Each structure stands twice: as structure tokens, then as C-alpha cells.
Amino acid sequence: MSEPYIRTALPDDDEELGALDRATWSRLHAVVPKAQPPYAPFFDDKHVPGDFLVAELDRRIVGYIRLVPATSLVCNAHVRQIQGLAVGEAARGHGVGRALIRAAITEARRQGARRITLRVLGHNTPARKLYEAEGFAVEGVLPEEFLLDGEYVDDVLMGRSL
């Protein structure tokens, strides 16, 4: 498999990203119920194309990462937050997630950020290991923050300096 091509999402990516998002839905990372038809658009007022970097292989979108300001506060403008990372099943294990994280770090720096943060479910060991390998450290844990399928799951806060 070749290296993924990373680019900013375009409005025309809506349908393909929506399909990828539904295909990658899992209780390992999702706290909302699985989407059911009729499907809402992937992009909306709070989720605009410019917030997403997409990974392409052979001109097909195989992953995405969402990078946004952590809050709307001026005093927090130096922090970016990853709020979503997905990689299609066929592309997993080929460096797509790692390439997306690295691209998000580069983009956060380009935007003038000094820190990047994220939240990940405590039981999502593959994601946590990937983030740790890319320099993120656990900075806090909200114990039993979510009740998912009858199990309490921690919300793990991770971050790193840029």
C-alpha cells in the first residue's frame, strides 16, 4: 500500500466521509448511537470542511481527522483539539492514522498553536497507543464518564506541546 495523500476536506467529500464515518462506527470510540437512515449530512454548521484533513489512497478517502480550536475563548486560542479520527478497515495498519495525526500536528503549528489535545475512551487501547507513540501523554482521566452498553467507561484526556 502506498503512502496516503493528506489534504483538507472539500464540500464535495460530504457523502464519502459520511459513508466512512458510518462504516467505522464502533463502541470502541463512539459515545453516540449508530446513525440510522435517513442520514444527516456529514458537514453542518459546526462541522465544516476546513476542520477536517482527509487521507486518500488511490483517490479514495480512507480516513479523516478533525482539528478545531479547543474552545472559543481568546485566552485559549493557542490550543487545538483533535475531535475525531477515523480510518477505514481496509486501510488500518498501514500508517494512515499516524499520517493523519502528524498532518494535524503540522496544521496546528501552522495555525500558531502551542498545544494539541484530545479525548479518547479509556478502553480504546489501539488509539491510545497510537497517540502515545506520537507524543501525547495522559493529562487527566474522568472515571466512568460514559455508560456504554451497560459498562462504565473512562474519558481520557491527552495532550502534547507543539
N, CA, C and O of each residue as an XYZ file, in Angstrom:
648
protein
N       0.857     -1.180      0.000
C       0.000      0.000      0.000
C       0.897      1.235      0.000
O       1.891      1.290      0.724
N       0.540      2.216     -0.811
C       1.340      3.428     -0.916
C       1.059      4.375      0.252
O       0.177      4.131      1.076
N       1.831      5.459      0.299
C       1.629      6.485      1.330
C       0.319      7.210      1.082
O      -0.021      7.498     -0.066
N      -0.422      7.509      2.142
C      -1.660      8.259      1.920
C      -1.374      9.713      1.547
O      -0.392     10.303      1.996
N      -2.237     10.267      0.732
C      -2.197     11.681      0.384
C      -3.130     12.385      1.357
O      -4.307     12.038      1.446
N      -2.616     13.372      2.089
C      -3.405     14.092      3.089
C      -3.743     15.475      2.536
O      -2.872     16.182      2.028
N      -5.001     15.845      2.639
C      -5.452     17.148      2.162
C      -6.603     17.631      3.041
O      -7.173     16.867      3.820
N      -6.930     18.909      2.901
C      -8.092     19.470      3.583
C      -9.352     18.963      2.886
O      -9.386     18.848      1.661
N     -10.373     18.665      3.661
C     -11.637     18.200      3.096
C     -12.277     19.285      2.235
O     -12.048     20.477      2.440
N     -13.076     18.851      1.276
C     -13.821     19.731      0.388
C     -15.317     19.463      0.578
O     -15.695     18.360      0.973
N     -16.162     20.438      0.307
C     -17.609     20.207      0.437
C     -18.084     18.964     -0.322
O     -18.991     18.269      0.138
N     -17.477     18.679     -1.483
C     -17.875     17.512     -2.272
C     -17.543     16.180     -1.597
O     -17.994     15.132     -2.059
N     -16.764     16.201     -0.516
C     -16.397     14.974      0.198
C     -17.497     14.516      1.147
O     -17.372     13.455      1.758
N     -18.572     15.289      1.285
C     -19.602     15.021      2.291
C     -20.109     13.579      2.259
O     -20.121     12.906      3.290
N     -20.521     13.110      1.107
C     -21.115     11.778      1.010
C     -20.103     10.679      1.332
O     -20.412      9.735      2.060
N     -18.895     10.809      0.787
C     -17.864      9.793      1.018
C     -17.436      9.770      2.482
O     -17.221      8.696      3.045
N     -17.310     10.942      3.105
C     -16.952     10.998      4.525
C     -18.079     10.459      5.401
O     -17.824      9.783      6.398
N     -19.318     10.755      5.033
C     -20.448     10.210      5.786
C     -20.464      8.690      5.746
O     -20.703      8.043      6.766
N     -20.213      8.119      4.577
C     -20.169      6.659      4.439
C     -19.024      6.066      5.259
O     -19.198      5.041      5.918
N     -17.859      6.706      5.221
C     -16.715      6.240      6.018
C     -17.034      6.321      7.504
O     -16.734      5.395      8.258
N     -17.633      7.410      7.920
C     -17.978      7.589      9.326
C     -18.930      6.488      9.800
O     -18.751      5.938     10.886
N     -19.925      6.171      9.001
C     -20.868      5.113      9.378
C     -20.191      3.749      9.380
O     -20.466      2.922     10.250
N     -19.304      3.506      8.410
C     -18.626      2.209      8.310
C     -17.652      1.972      9.458
O     -17.399      0.826      9.829
N     -17.108      3.037     10.020
C     -16.116      2.890     11.092
C     -16.720      3.037     12.480
O     -15.995      2.968     13.472
N     -18.040      3.240     12.574
C     -18.685      3.410     13.878
C     -18.415      2.183     14.740
O     -18.531      1.047     14.280
N     -18.053      2.431     15.996
C     -17.775      1.349     16.942
C     -17.924      1.875     18.363
O     -17.650      3.046     18.626
N     -18.356      1.018     19.275
C     -18.426      1.387     20.689
C     -17.023      1.591     21.269
O     -16.882      2.106     22.378
N     -16.002      1.197     20.539
C     -14.638      1.422     20.997
C     -14.340      2.911     21.077
O     -13.511      3.330     21.885
N     -15.006      3.722     20.248
C     -14.734      5.157     20.242
C     -15.982      6.037     20.233
O     -15.883      7.238     20.487
N     -17.144      5.474     19.949
C     -18.349      6.296     19.812
C     -19.168      6.327     21.098
O     -19.378      5.301     21.744
N     -19.622      7.519     21.454
C     -20.498      7.660     22.620
C     -21.931      7.984     22.192
O     -22.830      8.063     23.029
N     -22.138      8.169     20.898
C     -23.476      8.419     20.362
C     -23.958      7.164     19.638
O     -23.148      6.364     19.168
N     -25.273      6.993     19.550
C     -25.793      5.808     18.846
C     -25.384      5.798     17.377
O     -25.100      6.840     16.786
N     -25.362      4.606     16.806
C     -25.047      4.465     15.384
C     -26.126      5.161     14.566
O     -27.318      5.017     14.838
N     -25.692      5.922     13.554
C     -26.619      6.654     12.691
C     -27.524      5.682     11.947
O     -27.114      4.588     11.559
N     -28.756      6.110     11.760
C     -29.741      5.317     11.025
C     -30.285      6.166      9.874
O     -30.324      7.392      9.976
N     -30.703      5.525      8.784
C     -31.281      6.289      7.670
C     -32.564      6.995      8.116
O     -33.249      6.493      9.006
N     -32.905      8.128      7.533
C     -32.118      8.879      6.546
C     -30.937      9.555      7.233
O     -31.081     10.108      8.324
N     -29.777      9.512      6.599
C     -28.555     10.032      7.195
C     -28.470     11.550      7.060
O     -28.800     12.126      6.023
N     -28.021     12.168      8.132
C     -27.760     13.612      8.109
C     -26.484     13.856      7.311
O     -25.638     12.967      7.216
N     -26.336     15.039      6.742
C     -25.075     15.354      6.053
C     -23.893     15.262      7.026
O     -24.042     15.519      8.220
N     -22.734     14.899      6.508
C     -21.525     14.831      7.337
C     -21.145     16.225      7.804
O     -20.820     16.429      8.974
N     -21.186     17.176      6.895
C     -20.861     18.567      7.231
C     -22.118     19.305      7.665
O     -23.204     19.079      7.131
N     -21.951     20.195      8.648
C     -23.038     21.065      9.088
C     -22.413     22.357      9.607
O     -21.220     22.588      9.409
N     -23.195     23.190     10.262
C     -22.694     24.481     10.744
C     -21.526     24.349     11.710
O     -20.666     25.228     11.767
N     -21.488     23.262     12.468
C     -20.429     23.067     13.466
C     -19.314     22.142     12.982
O     -18.290     22.016     13.654
N     -19.490     21.507     11.853
C     -18.518     20.566     11.291
C     -18.308     20.939      9.824
O     -18.945     20.379      8.932
N     -17.416     21.881      9.591
C     -17.201     22.413      8.246
C     -16.000     21.743      7.586
O     -15.103     21.273      8.285
N     -15.962     21.690      6.258
C     -14.860     21.004      5.570
C     -13.472     21.450      6.017
O     -12.571     20.619      6.123
N     -13.280     22.728      6.280
C     -11.966     23.221      6.666
C     -11.456     22.691      7.993
O     -10.273     22.846      8.298
N     -12.318     22.065      8.794
C     -11.910     21.475     10.073
C     -11.345     20.065      9.915
O     -10.817     19.496     10.871
N     -11.453     19.505      8.724
C     -11.089     18.108      8.509
C      -9.916     17.980      7.552
O      -9.834     18.677      6.541
N      -9.015     17.076      7.894
C      -7.986     16.612      6.973
C      -8.400     15.199      6.578
O      -8.821     14.410      7.424
N      -8.281     14.885      5.307
C      -8.636     13.549      4.838
C      -7.411     12.857      4.266
O      -6.496     13.490      3.740
N      -7.426     11.538      4.387
C      -6.368     10.707      3.814
C      -6.950      9.983      2.609
O      -8.015      9.371      2.690
N      -6.239     10.061      1.495
C      -6.665      9.383      0.276
C      -5.632      8.334     -0.128
O      -4.425      8.549     -0.023
N      -6.130      7.218     -0.583
C      -5.319      6.194     -1.232
C      -6.037      5.860     -2.534
O      -7.234      5.574     -2.525
N      -5.328      5.895     -3.634
C      -5.929      5.621     -4.949
C      -7.184      6.462     -5.171
O      -8.191      5.970     -5.680
N      -7.111      7.740     -4.782
C      -8.191      8.720     -4.974
C      -9.473      8.388     -4.214
O     -10.541      8.916     -4.525
N      -9.364      7.515     -3.222
C     -10.500      7.207     -2.356
C     -10.175      7.678     -0.949
O      -9.050      7.502     -0.480
N     -11.143      8.272     -0.276
C     -10.934      8.706      1.103
C     -10.956      7.479      1.998
O     -11.925      6.719      2.010
N      -9.866      7.294      2.754
C      -9.753      6.124      3.632
C      -9.654      6.519      5.100
O      -9.595      5.654      5.974
N      -9.636      7.836      5.379
C      -9.565      8.280      6.767
C      -9.736      9.775      6.860
O      -9.622     10.502      5.874
N     -10.015     10.219      8.085
C     -10.114     11.653      8.345
C      -9.733     11.945      9.789
O      -9.761     11.066     10.650
N      -9.374     13.205     10.030
C      -9.134     13.710     11.376
C      -9.743     15.106     11.436
O      -9.644     15.880     10.483
N     -10.365     15.415     12.551
C     -10.967     16.740     12.735
C     -10.124     17.517     13.733
O      -9.868     17.041     14.839
N      -9.690     18.715     13.346
C      -8.847     19.570     14.167
C      -9.527     20.932     14.299
O      -9.782     21.610     13.304
N      -9.817     21.324     15.549
C     -10.537     22.576     15.793
C      -9.935     23.290     16.997
O      -9.209     22.675     17.779
N     -10.227     24.589     17.157
C      -9.831     25.259     18.393
C     -10.472     24.531     19.582
O     -11.614     24.080     19.494
N      -9.740     24.419     20.683
C     -10.258     23.704     21.851
C     -11.501     24.381     22.413
O     -12.436     23.703     22.838
N     -11.519     25.718     22.420
C     -12.676     26.497     22.867
C     -12.730     27.763     22.025
O     -11.858     27.995     21.188
N     -13.744     28.572     22.244
C     -13.851     29.851     21.536
C     -13.220     30.997     22.325
O     -13.286     32.148     21.894
N     -12.614     30.701     23.466
C     -12.013     31.735     24.315
C     -10.709     32.255     23.717
O      -9.881     31.473     23.248
N     -10.529     33.570     23.734
C      -9.298     34.180     23.225
C      -8.093     33.686     24.019
O      -7.033     33.435     23.446
N      -8.248     33.546     25.338
C      -7.130     33.121     26.185
C      -6.740     31.659     25.957
O      -5.743     31.194     26.509
N      -7.522     30.928     25.144
C      -7.266     29.517     24.860
C      -6.978     29.308     23.371
O      -6.944     28.175     22.891
N      -6.771     30.405     22.653
C      -6.614     30.344     21.196
C      -5.356     29.603     20.749
O      -5.230     29.251     19.577
N      -4.433     29.366     21.667
C      -3.180     28.685     21.326
C      -3.297     27.154     21.393
O      -2.303     26.449     21.216
N      -4.497     26.645     21.645
C      -4.710     25.199     21.780
C      -5.642     24.709     20.671
O      -6.690     25.301     20.413
N      -5.239     23.622     20.027
C      -6.095     22.933     19.069
C      -6.456     21.585     19.657
O      -5.724     21.021     20.471
N      -7.614     21.078     19.222
C      -8.085     19.792     19.744
C      -8.470     18.878     18.588
O      -9.131     19.295     17.636
N      -8.048     17.640     18.691
C      -8.493     16.612     17.754
C      -9.851     16.141     18.259
O      -9.975     15.680     19.394
N     -10.855     16.260     17.419
C     -12.209     15.840     17.785
C     -12.734     14.861     16.748
O     -13.761     15.101     16.114
N     -12.039     13.788     16.587
C     -12.468     12.752     15.665
C     -11.334     12.274     14.786
O     -10.626     13.070     14.169
N     -11.172     10.971     14.736
C     -10.189     10.311     13.874
C     -10.822      9.001     13.435
O     -11.286      8.223     14.269
N     -10.841      8.757     12.147
C     -11.397      7.508     11.623
C     -10.538      7.024     10.473
O     -10.078      7.811      9.647
N     -10.328      5.711     10.432
C      -9.602      5.071      9.332
C     -10.407      3.851      8.914
O     -10.776      3.022      9.747
N     -10.676      3.748      7.621
C     -11.428      2.611      7.102
C     -10.714      1.295      7.375
O      -9.486      1.240      7.449
N     -11.495      0.250      7.521
C     -10.976     -1.083      7.881
C      -9.843     -1.535      6.956
O      -8.813     -2.006      7.440
N     -10.008     -1.403      5.654
C      -9.006     -1.882      4.699
C      -7.695     -1.116      4.799
O      -6.650     -1.638      4.411
N      -7.726      0.111      5.312
C      -6.521      0.941      5.388
C      -5.839      0.867      6.751
O      -4.764      1.439      6.929
N      -6.438      0.180      7.705
C      -5.840      0.114      9.046
C      -4.558     -0.702      9.031
O      -4.420     -1.680      8.296
N      -3.621     -0.263      9.873
C      -2.345     -0.960      9.959
C      -1.363     -0.562      8.879
O      -0.317     -1.196      8.734
N      -1.675      0.478      8.114
C      -0.809      0.919      7.017
C      -0.321      2.345      7.201
O       0.129      2.970      6.241
N      -0.402      2.877      8.434
C       0.142      4.197      8.712
C      -0.778      5.363      8.406
O      -0.348      6.514      8.480
N      -2.031      5.101      8.065
C      -2.955      6.181      7.722
C      -3.279      7.019      8.959
O      -3.237      8.247      8.897
N      -3.601      6.373     10.076
C      -3.894      7.108     11.306
C      -2.704      7.947     11.751
O      -2.859      9.107     12.134
N      -1.535      7.362     11.700
C      -0.305      8.072     12.075
C      -0.076      9.276     11.159
O       0.278     10.357     11.629
N      -0.280      9.087      9.855
C      -0.107     10.187      8.900
C      -1.111     11.306      9.175
O      -0.768     12.483      9.068
N      -2.337     10.952      9.526
C      -3.344     11.965      9.839
C      -2.986     12.733     11.111
O      -3.129     13.955     11.158
N      -2.526     12.032     12.131
C      -2.129     12.708     13.375
C      -0.964     13.656     13.102
O      -0.966     14.796     13.567
N       0.014     13.196     12.361
C       1.161     14.057     12.052
C       0.742     15.268     11.221
O       1.257     16.367     11.423
N      -0.177     15.075     10.302
C      -0.668     16.196      9.499
C      -1.429     17.185     10.376
O      -1.329     18.396     10.179
N      -2.189     16.672     11.343
C      -2.921     17.555     12.260
C      -1.953     18.357     13.119
O      -2.188     19.539     13.371
N      -0.873     17.737     13.569
C       0.139     18.441     14.355
C       0.774     19.548     13.509
O       0.954     20.670     13.981
N       1.108     19.230     12.273
C       1.683     20.227     11.368
C       0.713     21.376     11.141
O       1.108     22.541     11.156
N      -0.554     21.048     10.931
C      -1.561     22.077     10.692
C      -1.779     22.922     11.944
O      -1.936     24.139     11.842
N      -1.791     22.306     13.106
C      -1.945     23.063     14.355
C      -0.791     24.052     14.519
O      -1.006     25.199     14.911
N       0.415     23.617     14.223
C       1.575     24.527     14.281
C       1.417     25.661     13.276
O       1.690     26.820     13.589
N       0.971     25.321     12.062
C       0.778     26.333     11.019
C      -0.224     27.392     11.478
O      -0.096     28.567     11.134
N      -1.212     26.971     12.250
C      -2.222     27.882     12.770
C      -1.737     28.663     13.994
O      -2.472     29.490     14.534
N      -0.507     28.402     14.429
C       0.055     29.125     15.558
C      -0.211     28.503     16.917
O       0.033     29.134     17.945
N      -0.702     27.292     16.934
C      -0.991     26.629     18.213
C       0.302     26.222     18.921
O       1.323     25.956     18.286
N       0.230     26.183     20.233
C       1.352     25.741     21.079
C       1.091     24.369     21.707
O       2.015     23.689     22.153
N      -0.202     23.974     21.733
C      -0.596     22.697     22.327
C      -1.677     22.051     21.465
O      -2.407     22.718     20.732
N      -1.749     20.729     21.584
C      -2.815     19.991     20.928
C      -3.337     18.959     21.930
O      -2.554     18.293     22.608
N      -4.649     18.835     22.017
C      -5.262     17.948     22.994
C      -6.287     17.051     22.303
O      -6.617     17.246     21.133
N      -6.777     16.076     23.043
C      -7.822     15.184     22.556
C      -8.437     14.450     23.727
O      -7.917     14.477     24.842
N      -9.548     13.799     23.458
C     -10.201     12.926     24.426
C     -10.364     11.573     23.754
O     -10.700     11.495     22.572
N     -10.128     10.514     24.507
C     -10.243      9.162     23.969
C     -10.849      8.278     25.054
O     -10.565      8.453     26.239
N     -11.679      7.336     24.644
C     -12.276      6.437     25.622
C     -11.209      5.524     26.209
O     -10.319      5.045     25.507
N     -11.322      5.297     27.507
C     -10.314      4.507     28.217
C     -10.097      3.118     27.651
O      -8.981      2.602     27.706
N     -11.134      2.502     27.108
C     -10.988      1.136     26.593
C     -10.494      1.080     25.145
O     -10.366     -0.006     24.579
N     -10.218      2.231     24.548
C      -9.746      2.265     23.166
C      -8.215      2.169     23.136
O      -7.519      3.132     22.815
N      -7.730      1.008     23.472
C      -6.285      0.774     23.576
C      -5.538      1.051     22.270
O      -4.475      1.668     22.321
N      -6.036      0.628     21.100
C      -5.284      0.922     19.870
C      -5.079      2.420     19.651
O      -3.979      2.845     19.298
N      -6.118      3.220     19.855
C      -5.988      4.668     19.663
C      -5.048      5.261     20.695
O      -4.206      6.094     20.359
N      -5.180      4.846     21.940
C      -4.319      5.387     22.993
C      -2.847      5.094     22.703
O      -1.997      5.965     22.887
N      -2.541      3.890     22.255
C      -1.158      3.535     21.921
C      -0.640      4.368     20.756
O       0.515      4.796     20.759
N      -1.490      4.598     19.762
C      -1.088      5.409     18.617
C      -0.802      6.841     19.056
O       0.224      7.409     18.681
N      -1.698      7.430     19.846
C      -1.478      8.802     20.320
C      -0.201      8.890     21.167
O       0.576      9.833     21.024
N       0.010      7.914     22.041
C       1.228      7.913     22.865
C       2.471      7.826     21.994
O       3.468      8.493     22.272
N       2.426      7.020     20.949
C       3.572      6.890     20.035
C       3.854      8.198     19.302
O       4.972      8.421     18.836
N       2.847      9.059     19.197
C       3.011     10.355     18.536
C       3.225     11.490     19.537
O       3.059     12.661     19.195
N       3.590     11.144     20.765
C       3.998     12.149     21.741
C       2.920     12.659     22.672
O       3.187     13.547     23.482
N       1.716     12.131     22.586
C       0.652     12.539     23.500
C       0.804     11.804     24.832
O       1.220     10.646     24.873
N       0.463     12.489     25.903
C       0.509     11.891     27.244
C      -0.860     12.070     27.898
O      -1.586     13.019     27.605
N      -1.190     11.145     28.780
C      -2.425     11.268     29.557
C      -2.260     12.447     30.505
O      -1.296     12.514     31.267
N      -3.212     13.377     30.451
C      -3.173     14.564     31.306
C      -4.332     14.587     32.293
O      -4.402     15.457     33.160
N      -5.222     13.642     32.158
C      -6.341     13.550     33.089
C      -7.264     12.412     32.702
O      -7.281     11.964     31.555
N      -8.029     11.954     33.677
C      -8.995     10.886     33.454
C     -10.286     11.258     34.161
O     -10.283     11.624     35.336
N     -11.386     11.161     33.433
C     -12.710     11.325     34.026
C     -13.263      9.910     34.214
O     -13.770      9.313     33.264
N     -13.168      9.371     35.431
C     -13.564      7.978     35.664
C     -15.051      7.744     35.392
O     -15.905      8.552     35.758
N     -15.330      6.629     34.746
C     -16.707      6.188     34.491
C     -17.581      7.301     33.919
O     -18.738      7.445     34.312
N     -17.035      8.086     32.996
C     -17.739      9.240     32.422
C     -18.916      8.842     31.531
O     -19.896      9.579     31.421
N     -18.810      7.665     30.893
C     -19.851      7.226     29.968
C     -20.337      5.827     30.338
O     -19.561      4.981     30.782
N     -21.631      5.602     30.148
C     -22.221      4.277     30.301
C     -22.540      3.785     28.899
O     -23.474      4.270     28.261
N     -21.760      2.816     28.419
C     -21.880      2.311     27.058
C     -22.166      0.820     27.093
O     -21.353      0.034     27.580
N     -23.308      0.442     26.583
C     -23.705     -0.972     26.553
C     -23.580     -1.620     27.930
O     -23.107     -2.750     28.050
N     -24.006     -0.901     28.965
C     -24.021     -1.450     30.317
C     -22.688     -1.400     31.045
O     -22.596     -1.876     32.177
N     -21.652     -0.838     30.429
C     -20.324     -0.750     31.049
C     -19.935      0.704     31.225
O     -20.144      1.520     30.327
N     -19.372      1.033     32.376
C     -18.865      2.387     32.590
C     -17.478      2.503     31.976
O     -16.628      1.633     32.164
N     -17.260      3.582     31.244
C     -16.010      3.776     30.504
C     -15.412      5.125     30.864
O     -16.123      6.129     30.916
N     -14.105      5.152     31.114
C     -13.403      6.402     31.423
C     -13.247      7.252     30.170
O     -13.182      6.733     29.056
N     -13.188      8.571     30.371
C     -12.859      9.528     29.328
C     -11.439     10.000     29.641
O     -11.202     10.614     30.681
N     -10.503      9.715     28.749
C      -9.092     10.004     28.981
C      -8.710     11.256     28.204
O      -8.917     11.335     26.993
N      -8.145     12.240     28.917
C      -7.707     13.481     28.311
C      -6.216     13.357     28.021
O      -5.429     13.031     28.909
N      -5.835     13.620     26.773
C      -4.436     13.523     26.371
C      -4.020     14.826     25.702
O      -4.854     15.548     25.154
N      -2.738     15.118     25.750
C      -2.249     16.320     25.100
C      -0.747     16.263     24.893
O      -0.060     15.363     25.374
N      -0.265     17.254     24.162
C       1.178     17.400     23.949
C       1.468     18.826     23.535
O       0.620     19.521     22.976
N       2.669     19.237     23.819
C       3.147     20.542     23.370
C       3.544     20.449     21.909
O       3.891     19.382     21.403
N       3.485     21.581     21.252
C       3.924     21.627     19.850
C       5.222     22.341     19.802
O       5.795     22.507     18.725
